[in-house]
Amino acid sequence: MNSNQLVQLKKAGEIIPKSELESFITAYVDESIGDDEMTPFLKAVHANGMTDEETIILTDIMLNSGDRIHFSGMDPYVADKHSTGGVGDKVSMVLGPIMAAAGLAIPMLTGRSLGHTGGTTDKFETIPGYQTSLTLEQFKANVETVGICIMGQTETICPADRKIYALRDVTGTIDSIPLISGSIMSKKIAEGIQGLVLDIKTGNGAFMKTVDEALSLGRMLQMVGEAFGVKTDVVYSSMNQPLGRTAGLWCEMAESIDALQGDGEKDLMEVVFELGSKLLVQAGITRSETSAISIQENLVQSGKAYEKFEEMVVAQGGDLSNASQLHQPRFEKTVYAESSGYIEFMDTLNIGWAGVALGCGRRQKDDRLDPTAGIEFKAKIGDKVAKGDPLFWCFNSNENQLNSAINSLQDSARIGPEKTTHKLFFNN
């Protein structure tokens, strides 16, 4: 069955036979067919969806297209976290070391920038020497000895997803729930995890714009997780404004280091602790999410969480000895408030694309990133500002890109007369 026939089945609302879907995806992975044939199929799935059965089959095909990791015989609870993406979302970089310090084993395969959202792999690559490409043997050994390893997706783990993931970014199919589900769950299951917590973003800066869309995705992800025997919890958090105080590359890594040393932004730490509580309860370390928050706070305040982060960085070849001097931008500009009042709305999607313009993300697969690039948020929803107060501080090493980003940010924060409250979690 060729790609046109598969597309017609999708358009007709019929279920694609497993053997046909497997043959099609295998042919794409081994390059018997190219992007020109996969693109219309992805668009058909995006337009017409997939059944639960098809989504499980898709996940299974992606999962078994490459290698799988097994942690049999390990005492620690093996778990991971995944976010559906956002602007300033640096949760993995903070949560992972906290969970490892709590005694969990954290094998974390991360992605690169996708659309207007940042990529954890890209951010870790701003640390000098840090290796995001390890062998699976090295990856597993680091998890077993350090308790955590964070690296990019390998060529041998879910190669079908790796190819499709990259193509989704340039075909307008990023927000397809079945494609998101297959992508997320195949990689996570391949890690050999026992448990997973998902942070599903919703709002104007998320792929899921509404709570209903987020709930639909959450239901499907939990369904797939249970089908493969992985304990799966879901948290629904807001992307109606960026998370934390920065969005970019090195600036987010620096902010994560601050957070692990006890100086984390309130909204960032609330998301970290909410997700961490789910994992600590899953692992049986505590039965109470309230006590789970206390455990995490103590690990940060005692320095044990940051020590675990440093241990992970060293194990992967990284050097933070000159962290305060790393990736200094050549250019910077500030966007100022044009009136007085309260921040009542932030166009997070536009802010994300401004970050891409700065050099923090990719419009094409082979775009080069600028590790110095980023945005610092001087005010967020609910904050009182006066005319002339700074709203966004932007920086990078390319003046033309900086000017382009500044222009697109001019109307990204709306100021009104009444104080507005930002709701961080939904349906929790």
Helices and strands as residue ranges (DSSP letters): H 3-11, H 18-29, H 35-48, H 52-63, E 79-83, H 91-101, E 106-110, H 120-124, H 136-146, E 148-152, H 159-168, H 177-190, E 195-202, H 211-227, E 231-238, E 246-248, H 250-260, H 266-282, H 289-301, H 304-315, G 323-325, E 331-336, E 341-346, H 348-358, E 374-377, E 384-385, E 390-396, H 399-409, E 413-416
